[in-house]
Amino acid sequence: MAEKEDGFKIVSDNRQARYLYEILETYEAGIELMGTEVKSIRAGKASLNDGFGLIRDGEALLLNVHISPHDTTNSAYNHDPRRTRKLLLHREQIRKLIGKVEQQGLTLVPLKMYLKRGWVKIDLALVKGKKLHDKREAIKERDDKRQIERAMKQF
C-alpha cells in the first residue's frame, strides 16, 4: 500500500490491465460494501485481478474482485470474498457507459482501489483489448525508454 500526498491510500492496483487493454476513459466510483469488507480493504487484503464491471438493469456492478474475509470476525458475520458489489456512479455516467459498452463492444475494468478521505473508491476504466502486436510494441517502447534513461544517467 502506498501513501500519496493528496491523502489517497492505494490499496490495490491492477497493473496487468494497463498491459492487456487500451484505456479510453476512466471514472471514479464508490463501492457498496459490508463492514467486514471495509476492514479487510483497510488492511490491504484486496485484489483487482480478473475483476470486471457490468451494467445490468440500470446499475453498475463489480464482479470477480477478491476481498479477503476479515481475520478476527466470526465466520457467520463475514462476507463472501468474490461477491457481486454495486458501484456508485451518477445516472448520467451509467447511461453513457451503457451506450459504449453495448454498442461499441468495450469493457469496464477496475484499475485501482484506494481510500479517499475514509471512503473506498475505485478507478473504473472503459477499455478496448489490445492485439498481440500492440503488446509487443508497448514492450519495445518501454525497453527503449529504459535504455535512453540509462544512457542519460551516465552523462
Buried (B, 14 or more C-beta within 10 A) or exposed (E): EEEEEEEBBBBBBBEEBBEEBBBEEEBEBBBEBBEBBBBBBBEEBBBBEEBBBBBEEEEBBBBBBBBBBBEEBEEEEBBEBBBEBBBBBEEEBBEBBBEBBEEEEBBBBBBBBBBBEEEBBBBBBBBBEBEEEBEEEBEEEEEEEEEEEEEEEEE
